[in-house]
Amino acid sequence: MAVATPGTDLQSVMDTIRQENVRFINLQFTDIIGMVKSVTIPVSQFEECVEHGKWFDGSSIEGFARIAESDMLLSPDLSTFRVIPWERGDNTGARVICRVLQPGGEEFDGDPRGALVRVVEEARALGYEYMTGPELEFFLFKLSELENIEVLPHDKGGYFDLSTDQAYEVRKDMVNALEDFGINVETSHHEVAMGQHEIDFQYADAVTTGDSAVTFRYALKAVAERHGLHCTFMPKPIFGMNGSGMHTHQSFFEGGENVFYDPSDSYGLSKLAKHFIAGQLAHAKAMIAVLAPTVNSYKRLVPGYEAPVYLSWARVNRSALIRVPRINPSQTKATRVELRCPDPSANPYLAFAVMLKAGLDGIKHEMEAPPSVEENLYLFDENMLAKHGVSTLPGSLGEAITELKRDEVIQDALGEHIYERFVEAKQMEWDEYRMYVSKWELDRYLPVF
């Protein structure tokens, strides 16, 4: 059966609803942490919802509003309307991503998607379209007979393996589901660690890829569940194995041309691109609290597991924070810089917002990027790092929060509302972790002391 592709106007969407026999529609948004939330309405309510919005209680959503200011509106973005692939049948369901509005119709400052839109508009005012291409890695774990999650990889495959890749058919179903959502998948493959995988989709403007990344996470979880598996985007689920990252490729377009490209430069990068790199390096210590937002994130961000912790940039050096993929002169539109420190537990909207804001700060102040470092930084001692002027990311969520509290540029990217509630939530997470007595501590210290 052909999948109907809705347009961006109400009539086109209603035509899709009739063709697909849609009965229910999820009005979707995310909380500050990045968890998908939705209000489900019968299709009979949809046209009124598009015209007037749908009320919901914001006080019950993580970091949204206090009880005294709880009434909020969801306003559908019709361009995001899609039938949910696994909900076709007697009660076919669809989803549409919504703007979150205040009762008077103003944009709600606590909406993460809205925060990204604000920074994107700032870039557009300067003439630039911010394009991103995130690469989300994930693990597939087995479920026990009682359907409890076990930290047991689904297969024993390695990087690009096929013969030992037991999730080959699972990934096909995942790709089909993503394409049904309108996400253009480019490649899928087994990753380095046992049970680890990656599916890459086509780059686009940052709001579109933010929507796609959010959809990606819950779609893959749903498909995995139908195969009796658990899909996790936890950054470091297994000790001694590579963690999962969300390497993000970034570029600026102006009038359809990639303005990061300069054929006269040895790296193929324009001055604008190098200012952008400088800005991200300058604000990396603060924005990592948003890009790697969990206690577990910092168990991935250690040397030796292909996770960059060094504030530097390079072409072939994958230990650098920012990498410049080699440029094909016949495909200059693909010129980009790859930020390698984000992980897939991040809220994609907030991640792209702080990344863009940091780059724009570098452009506005014409910051100079430090010399590139092509040596393997994992082999450097403290003296060599100091000689090259290379510092490191914070080593814990607590340190990252401290850096965020010092950086007004990154705070501005989030906006006052999100910044305050994000820090409050993450400080609580860090404090709880500091007080928790782990099994490692019991195993190590209980028999000795």
C-alpha positions, 0 to 999 in steps of 0.5 A, spaced: 500 500 500 502 506 498 503 511 503 500 518 503 504 524 504 501 530 507 502 537 504 503 543 509 495 545 508 489 543 512 486 540 506 492 536 504 492 533 511 485 531 511 485 528 505 491 524 508 487 522 514 481 520 509 485 516 505 489 512 511 482 512 515 486 515 521 482 515 527 486 518 532 492 523 532 497 524 537 499 532 539 506 531 540 511 535 543 517 534 548 519 536 555 525 540 557 529 533 558 527 531 551 522 526 553 516 525 548 509 527 550 503 527 547 495 528 548 491 524 543 485 526 540 479 523 536 480 525 528 473 529 529 477 534 533 483 535 529 480 541 525 478 545 531 485 543 534 488 546 528 484 553 528 484 554 536 489 549 539 488 544 544 489 546 551 493 541 556 496 542 563 503 544 563 504 544 570 505 536 570 510 536 565 518 536 567 520 543 567 514 546 563 510 551 568 508 552 575 501 550 577 499 557 577 501 558 570 499 551 568 494 552 562 497 552 555 495 550 548 498 545 543 498 548 536 499 543 530 505 544 525 501 541 519 508 539 515 510 534 521 503 530 520 505 523 519 501 516 520 504 512 525 507 505 521 505 500 527 498 503 528 495 502 521 489 498 522 482 499 525 484 504 530 489 507 525 493 513 529 497 519 526 502 524 530 503 531 529 508 535 532 506 541 536 508 548 538 507 550 545 503 556 546 501 560 552 493 562 553 494 569 549 497 565 543 504 567 545 510 562 544 512 559 551 519 560 553 519 553 556 518 549 549 525 546 547 523 546 539 521 553 540 528 555 543 531 552 537 527 556 532 529 562 536 536 561 535 535 559 528 531 565 526 537 569 529 542 565 524 537 567 518 537 574 520 544 574 518 542 570 512 544 563 514 541 557 514 543 552 519 544 545 517 545 539 521 546 531 520 546 527 527 548 520 527 545 517 533 548 510 535 544 505 539 544 498 543 539 492 542 538 488 548 535 482 550 529 481 554 528 476 559 522 471 559 519 476 564 520 482 559 525 485 564 531 488 560 538 485 561 544 488 559 546 483 554 547 485 547 543 482 542 549 479 538 556 479 538 557 483 531 562 488 530 563 494 526 560 493 519 559 486 520 554 482 517 555 474 518 554 475 526 549 481 525 543 478 528 539 485 527 540 485 520 532 484 519 531 488 525 534 494 522 530 493 515 524 494 519 527 500 523 529 503 516 522 502 513 518 505 519 523 511 519 521 512 511 514 512 513 515 518 517 518 522 512 525 521 514 530 519 508 535 514 511 542 514 507 545 508 511 544 503 516 550 498 519 552 495 525 557 499 530 563 497 534 561 494 540 556 488 541 549 489 540 551 496 537 548 499 531 547 506 527 542 508 522 544 515 519 539 520 515 539 525 510 541 532 513 536 538 513 535 544 516 536 544 524 528 544 526 527 538 521 533 534 523 531 536 531 524 533 529 527 527 525 532 525 531 526 525 536 522 521 532 528 516 531 528 515 538 521 513 539 520 509 533 526 505 534 524 503 541 517 501 538 520 497 532 525 493 537 519 492 542 516 488 536 522 484 535 522 482 543 528 487 544 530 493 548 533 499 544 537 504 548 540 510 547 543 510 554 550 513 552 554 508 556 550 502 558 556 496 558 563 497 562 569 496 557 565 497 551 564 503 546 559 508 548 553 511 543 554 518 541 550 523 536 556 526 532 553 532 529 555 534 522 554 542 521 554 547 515 551 554 513 547 555 507 546 562 504 542 562 497 543 555 496 550 555 497 554 552 502 558 558 505 563 553 509 567 552 503 573 555 500 577 552 495 583 556 497 584 554 504 588 547 505 582 544 509 577 547 504 574 551 510 572 559 509 573 564 514 566 563 517 567 556 518 573 557 522 570 562 526 564 557 527 569 552 530 572 557 534 565 559 537 564 552 539 570 550 542 570 557 546 563 554 549 564 547 549 565 546 556 558 549 558 554 547 552 556 539 554 551 540 560 546 540 554 550 535 549 551 530 554 546 531 559 546 525 564 551 522 569 552 516 565 554 521 559 561 522 562 562 515 563 563 515 555 567 521 555 573 518 557 579 517 553 580 511 549 573 509 546 573 514 540 569 519 545 573 526 544 574 530 550 580 534 548 578 541 545 581 541 539 579 540 531 582 536 526 581 533 519 583 525 520 584 526 528 578 522 531 580 524 538 579 531 536 572 535 539 571 537 532 573 534 525 573 536 518 571 530 513 575 531 507 571 535 502 570 532 495 571 538 490 565 536 486 561 536 492 562 542 495 555 542 498 557 537 503 562 541 506 561 541 514 564 540 521 563 534 525 562 535 533 563 529 536 561 530 543 554 530 543 550 523 545 543 521 544 540 522 551 541 529 549 534 533 547 536 534 540 532 541 540 536 544 545 543 541 543 542 544 536 540 550 539 546 551 544 551 548 538 548 554 533 548 559 538 556 558 540 558 558 533 554 564 531 558 567 537 564 565 534 562 568 527 559 575 530 566 576 534 570 573 529 574 569 533 580 565 531 580 558 531 586 555 534 591 551 530 589 544 528 592 538 532 592 532 527 596 527 532 593 522 536 591 526 543 590 520 547 597 519 547 599 526 549 601 527 557 599 533 560 605 537 558 604 535 551 597 538 551 599 544 555 604 545 549 599 545 544 594 549 548 589 543 549 584 543 554 579 538 556 571 537 557 568 537 564 569 530 567 562 529 570 555 532 570 557 536 576 563 540 573 559 541 566 553 544 570 558 549 574 561 551 567 554 552 564 552 557 570 558 561 568 556 562 560 551 567 558 551 565 551 549 558 552 544 560 557 541 565 552 541 560 547 536 556 552 532 562 554 531 564 562 526 559 563 529 553 560 536 554 563 533 555 570 529 549 570 534 545 566 539 546 571 535 545 577 533 538 574 540 536 572 543 539 579 538 534 583 540 528 578 547 530 580 546 530 587 542 524 588 548 520 584 553 523 589 549 520 594 548 513 591 552 507 594 553 503 588 554 495 587 562 497 585 563 500 592 560 495 596 564 490 592 570 493 593 570 496 600 565 492 604 570 486 604 576 490 606 573 495 611 
